[in-house]
Amino acid sequence: MIFQSPRTRVLQVSPLKLGIALLFLCPFALLTACRPHDFPQYDQGYREYAYVTNGGSGTVSVYDVVNVRVDREIPVGQNPIAVVANPARNEVYVVNSGMPGGAGSVAVINAENNAVAATIPAHKLPVAITVDTGGNLAYVVNSGSNSISVLDLKTRREVAQIGVGEDPAAARVSPDGNTLIVANRGGNSVSIIDTSTRKVRSVVEGCPGASDLVVLPDSSKAFAACTGGHQILAIQLAHEARPDGHPGTTDRLESFLDVGRAPVQLALKPDGGEIFVSNSLSNSISEIYANTDDVAGAYLMGADPVRGLVSADNSLLYVGNLHSEEVTVYSIEDGKRVAAIHVGDGPSALAFSAAGHLLFVVDARSGDVAVVRTKNRQMFTMLPAGRGPNAIAVKAFKVS
């Protein structure tokens, strides 16, 4: 090892000491030759960033995923509470809920320069946002206005407002783009909207505290979490008759599925076969077979599980436990908990890197982001965030 001063004075170190020093330096170095097989090799034009909303700071923390470091912190608006990446455009959208009783906004971040490119006005207390698969339209959930704003992302303006139930909390667009499903927390219901007409075509009642939703990859069914109770709603979605002879269907409630207490979030396997329910007050997850509406069982995870995320290969479920400093790992094939990863205090939001080699964990209580290597299920590093971090999205793209 050579230490060089401004006057080029050289200090020689023995090969033995050099080897020992490298062993200690390697875990803290940037992603260089220390771990050539553990991290992807990126093209020169590849970019990937993680965006974390800081509710107490009015900012978004931007993390360089390629180099695993803080890139910058961007002011976006008052009380940012949700974030989503556009699947087709190099843009990220941040929901600013604003002051209680007042109007909010949506900040548009240009991912290529990580600066706010526009701010779109929203209605009272916006709390969530979802983008269609084509990346052309966004749907903003206005909790205080009992409505959904439809945003044209090319012109960056609102083109419609759809009335839904009381205190909507979440929305999802079906993969085929034909249906928008809205969870009405205060209305204890689910609104089903035809995206072509932008009108509510049906309402499913009886879901106390409806809060989260998933839609199967074939757009045939939706599931809603009834957080005020202990059930999940399975809803068949309408579609027209198909050329292959498959008959058309209408929207209808298929079943109520009993799970643990206060189911707050649903994690869908990428293949659509199973859904995992985070039961906040039961300290457990429930496993649901999506095609048959059968509940396979419940499994203890940690203190107050609030967020689950399934790996791209459908093998592992990672669960953030809010009242702990752990993310627990559940093996789907084995049907058991296989690991507990120490992170910061209050893990509440999770996101994988595009290649799946890193898991980013937003720690609400300690105000930081833990970076976990999925290969060995250990924390790689801890990065600072702003005040009150609460949501995360990842965007990967190439520049010329």
C-alpha positions in Angstrom: 0.0 0.0 0.0 1.2 3.5 -0.9 0.3 6.6 1.0 1.2 9.7 -1.0 1.4 13.3 0.4 1.2 16.4 -1.7 5.0 16.3 -1.9 4.8 12.7 -3.2 6.5 11.3 -0.2 6.1 7.5 -0.3 5.6 5.0 2.5 6.2 1.3 1.8 4.1 -1.3 3.6 4.9 -5.0 3.7 2.8 -7.4 1.6 1.4 -9.0 4.8 0.1 -5.7 6.1 -1.2 -4.8 2.7 -3.4 -7.9 2.6 -4.7 -7.3 6.1 -5.5 -3.7 5.3 -7.5 -4.7 2.2 -9.5 -7.2 4.1 -10.8 -4.3 6.3 -11.1 -1.7 3.6 -13.1 -3.9 1.1 -16.5 -3.9 2.9 -16.5 -0.1 3.1 -15.2 0.7 -0.4 -17.4 1.6 -3.2 -18.6 -1.1 -5.5 -15.3 -1.8 -7.2 -13.2 -5.0 -7.7 -13.7 -6.1 -4.1 -16.9 -7.9 -5.1 -17.0 -8.4 -8.8 -19.3 -11.4 -8.6 -21.8 -10.0 -6.1 -23.0 -7.0 -8.1 -24.2 -6.6 -11.7 -21.8 -5.1 -14.3 -23.6 -2.1 -15.7 -23.2 -0.5 -19.1 -21.8 3.0 -19.2 -25.2 4.6 -19.9 -27.2 2.6 -17.3 -28.8 4.6 -14.5 -30.8 3.5 -11.5 -32.2 5.5 -8.6 -34.3 4.9 -5.5 -36.6 7.7 -4.4 -37.8 8.0 -0.8 -40.4 10.5 0.3 -39.7 12.4 3.5 -43.0 13.5 5.0 -41.5 15.7 7.7 -38.9 17.4 5.4 -41.0 18.1 2.3 -38.3 16.4 0.3 -37.4 13.3 -1.7 -34.1 11.6 -1.0 -32.5 10.2 -4.2 -30.1 7.2 -4.0 -27.7 6.1 -6.7 -28.4 2.3 -6.8 -25.4 1.6 -9.1 -22.9 3.1 -6.6 -25.1 2.6 -3.5 -24.8 6.1 -2.2 -26.9 9.2 -1.6 -27.3 11.2 -4.8 -29.2 14.3 -3.6 -32.3 15.5 -1.7 -35.0 17.4 -3.6 -37.6 19.7 -2.2 -41.0 18.6 -3.7 -43.8 20.0 -1.6 -45.6 19.8 1.7 -45.9 16.4 3.4 -44.9 14.0 0.5 -46.6 10.7 1.3 -46.4 8.5 -1.8 -44.2 7.9 -4.9 -44.4 5.9 -8.1 -42.2 5.5 -11.1 -43.5 5.7 -14.7 -42.9 2.3 -16.4 -42.5 3.9 -19.9 -41.1 7.4 -19.3 -38.1 8.5 -17.2 -40.2 10.2 -14.7 -41.2 9.7 -11.0 -44.3 11.1 -9.4 -44.6 12.3 -5.8 -47.9 12.9 -4.0 -47.7 15.9 -1.6 -50.7 15.6 0.7 -50.4 19.3 1.8 -52.0 20.8 4.9 -55.0 19.1 6.6 -58.1 20.3 4.8 -56.1 21.9 2.0 -55.3 21.0 -1.5 -52.2 18.9 -2.3 -50.1 18.4 -5.4 -48.1 15.9 -7.5 -44.5 16.7 -8.2 -43.0 15.4 -11.4 -39.3 14.4 -11.1 -37.2 14.1 -14.3 -35.2 11.0 -13.5 -32.4 11.9 -16.0 -31.4 15.0 -14.0 -33.3 14.3 -10.8 -34.9 17.7 -10.7 -38.6 18.7 -10.3 -39.9 19.3 -13.9 -43.5 20.2 -13.0 -46.0 20.4 -10.2 -49.6 19.4 -10.9 -52.4 20.6 -8.6 -54.4 18.0 -6.8 -57.5 18.1 -4.6 -57.9 17.7 -0.8 -55.6 15.4 1.0 -54.2 13.2 -1.9 -52.7 10.1 -0.4 -51.8 7.7 -3.2 -51.1 7.4 -6.9 -51.0 4.6 -9.5 -49.9 4.7 -13.2 -51.3 2.7 -16.0 -49.1 0.1 -17.8 -48.6 2.4 -20.8 -47.3 5.2 -18.7 -49.8 7.7 -20.1 -52.2 8.2 -17.3 -51.9 8.5 -13.5 -54.7 8.2 -11.0 -54.4 10.2 -7.8 -56.4 9.2 -4.7 -57.9 12.3 -3.1 -58.8 11.2 0.4 -60.3 14.5 1.5 -62.3 15.0 -1.7 -63.7 11.4 -2.0 -62.4 11.4 -5.6 -59.9 10.1 -8.1 -58.0 12.6 -10.3 -57.0 11.4 -13.8 -53.8 13.0 -14.9 -52.5 13.1 -18.5 -48.8 12.6 -18.0 -47.8 14.0 -21.4 -49.5 17.3 -20.9 -49.1 17.1 -17.1 -52.7 18.2 -16.3 -55.8 16.8 -14.8 -58.3 15.6 -17.5 -61.0 14.1 -15.2 -62.2 13.7 -11.7 -64.2 10.6 -10.6 -66.3 10.5 -7.5 -65.8 7.4 -5.3 -66.6 6.3 -1.7 -65.7 8.0 1.5 -62.0 8.5 2.4 -60.4 6.5 -0.5 -57.0 5.2 0.5 -55.6 3.2 -2.4 -56.1 2.5 -6.1 -54.8 0.0 -8.7 -55.1 -0.2 -12.5 -55.6 -3.7 -13.9 -52.8 -4.9 -16.1 -55.0 -4.8 -19.2 -55.8 -1.1 -18.4 -59.5 -1.6 -18.5 -60.3 -1.3 -14.8 -59.4 0.9 -11.9 -60.1 -0.5 -8.4 -60.3 1.9 -5.4 -60.3 1.0 -1.7 -62.6 3.4 0.2 -61.4 3.3 3.8 -64.1 5.4 5.3 -66.8 4.0 3.1 -65.9 0.4 4.0 -66.2 -0.5 0.3 -64.4 -1.0 -3.0 -65.3 1.1 -6.1 -64.7 -0.5 -9.6 -64.2 2.0 -12.4 -64.3 1.5 -16.2 -61.2 3.4 -17.4 -62.7 4.0 -20.9 -65.8 5.8 -19.6 -64.2 7.0 -16.4 -67.4 6.0 -14.5 -68.0 3.8 -11.5 -69.5 0.6 -12.9 -70.0 -1.2 -9.5 -69.4 -1.0 -5.8 -68.6 -3.8 -3.4 -69.7 -3.2 0.2 -68.7 -4.8 3.5 -65.0 -4.2 3.7 -64.3 -2.3 7.0 -61.4 0.1 6.6 -60.6 -1.0 3.0 -56.9 0.0 2.6 -54.9 -2.0 0.1 -55.5 -3.8 -3.2 -53.9 -6.2 -5.7 -55.0 -7.3 -9.2 -54.0 -10.6 -10.8 -51.7 -10.5 -13.8 -54.5 -11.7 -16.1 -56.9 -8.9 -14.8 -59.5 -11.5 -13.8 -59.7 -10.8 -10.1 -58.9 -8.2 -7.5 -58.3 -8.6 -3.7 -58.9 -5.9 -1.1 -57.6 -5.8 2.5 -60.3 -4.9 5.1 -58.0 -3.4 7.7 -60.8 -2.6 10.2 -61.5 -6.3 10.5 -59.9 -9.6 9.7 -60.9 -10.4 6.1 -59.8 -10.1 2.5 -62.4 -9.5 -0.3 -61.9 -11.6 -3.5 -63.7 -9.8 -6.4 -64.2 -11.1 -9.9 -63.7 -8.4 -12.5 -65.9 -7.9 -15.5 -64.7 -8.7 -19.0 -66.3 -9.2 -22.4 -66.7 -12.6 -24.0 -63.5 -13.8 -25.7 -63.0 -15.2 -29.3 -61.8 -18.5 -27.8 -65.3 -19.0 -26.4 -64.6 -18.0 -22.9 -67.9 -16.3 -21.7 -68.0 -12.8 -20.5 -68.3 -12.0 -16.8 -69.6 -9.2 -14.5 -68.1 -7.6 -11.4 -69.1 -9.6 -8.4 -68.0 -10.5 -4.9 -66.5 -14.0 -4.9 -65.8 -14.5 -1.2 -64.7 -13.1 2.1 -61.5 -14.7 3.3 -60.6 -14.9 7.0 -57.1 -13.9 7.8 -55.4 -12.3 10.9 -56.3 -9.1 12.7 -55.9 -5.8 10.9 -54.7 -6.9 7.5 -52.9 -3.8 6.2 -51.1 -4.8 3.0 -51.2 -7.4 0.3 -48.1 -8.7 -1.5 -48.7 -10.6 -4.8 -46.3 -13.1 -6.2 -45.1 -12.0 -9.6 -46.6 -15.2 -11.1 -50.0 -14.3 -9.6 -50.4 -17.6 -7.8 -50.4 -16.5 -4.2 -51.1 -13.4 -2.1 -49.4 -12.7 1.3 -51.3 -10.6 3.8 -49.5 -8.6 6.5 -51.7 -8.9 9.6 -50.6 -5.9 11.7 -52.2 -6.8 15.0 -51.6 -10.5 14.8 -47.9 -10.2 14.1 -48.3 -12.7 11.3 -48.8 -13.2 7.5 -51.6 -15.2 5.9 -51.1 -17.0 2.6 -53.9 -17.0 0.0 -54.1 -19.1 -3.1 -55.4 -16.6 -5.6 -57.1 -18.9 -8.1 -59.1 -20.9 -5.5 -59.6 -18.2 -2.8 -58.2 -20.7 -0.2 -56.3 -19.4 2.9 -53.4 -21.8 3.3 -52.5 -20.7 6.8 -50.9 -18.0 9.0 -47.3 -17.7 10.1 -45.7 -15.6 12.8 -43.3 -12.9 11.5 -42.4 -10.1 13.8 -43.8 -7.1 15.7 -46.4 -5.3 13.6 -45.8 -6.5 10.0 -46.9 -3.8 7.7 -45.2 -4.4 4.3 -44.4 -7.5 2.3 -42.5 -7.9 -1.0 -41.9 -11.1 -3.0 -38.7 -11.7 -4.9 -38.8 -11.9 -8.7 -38.2 -15.6 -8.7 -41.3 -16.1 -6.5 -39.3 -17.9 -3.8 -39.0 -15.5 -0.9 -41.2 -13.0 0.9 -39.5 -10.1 2.8 -41.6 -8.6 5.6 -41.0 -5.2 7.2 -42.1 -5.2 10.9 -42.8 -1.7 12.0 -42.4 -2.1 15.8 -39.0 -3.7 15.5 -35.6 -3.4 13.8 -36.0 -6.5 11.6 -37.1 -7.6 8.2 -38.1 -11.2 8.4 -37.8 -13.6 5.4 -40.3 -16.3 4.6 -39.5 -19.2 2.3 -42.6 -19.7 0.1 -41.7 -23.2 -1.0 -40.8 -24.4 2.5 -43.7 -22.6 4.2 -41.6 -21.2 7.1 -39.6 -18.2 8.3 -36.0 -18.7 7.4 -34.2 -15.5 8.4 -34.4 -12.2 10.3 -32.4 -9.3 8.9 -31.3 -6.5 11.3 -32.1 -3.0 9.8 -33.0 0.4 11.3 -35.9 1.1 13.6 -39.4 0.9 12.1 -39.0 -0.8 8.7 -42.2 0.2 6.8 -41.5 0.3 3.0 -39.5 -2.0 0.8 -38.2 -2.0 -2.8 -35.8 -4.2 -4.8 -33.2 -2.9 -7.1 -34.0 -3.8 -10.8 -31.6 -6.7 -10.8 -32.9 -7.9 -7.4 -29.5 -8.0 -5.7 -30.3 -5.2 -3.3 -33.3 -4.6 -1.0 -33.9 -1.1 0.1 -35.7 -0.8 3.5 -37.2 2.5 4.6 -36.9 2.8 8.4 -39.7 5.2 9.5 -38.6 5.6 13.2 -34.8 6.0 12.8 -35.1 8.1 9.6 -32.8 6.1 7.4 -32.6 3.5 4.6 -31.1 0.1 5.1 -29.5 -1.6 2.1 -29.7 -5.4 2.2 -27.8 -7.8 0.0 -30.3 -10.4 -1.0 -27.6 -13.0 -1.8 -26.6 -13.4 1.9 -29.6 -11.6 3.5 -27.4 -9.2 5.4 -27.4 -5.5 5.7 -24.7 -4.0 3.4 -24.9 -0.4 4.5 -27.2 2.3 6.0 -28.0 5.6 4.2 -29.4 8.7 5.7 -32.9 10.0 4.8 -34.9 13.1 5.6 -37.4 13.5 8.4 -40.3 11.0 8.4 -39.4 8.8 5.5 -42.5 6.8 4.4 -42.5 5.5 0.8 -40.1 4.3 -1.9 -39.9 3.7 -5.7 -37.1 2.6 -7.9 -36.5 3.7 -11.5 -33.9 2.1 -13.9 -33.2 3.3 -17.4 -30.4 3.9 -20.0 -29.2 7.2 -21.4 -27.4 7.7 -24.7 
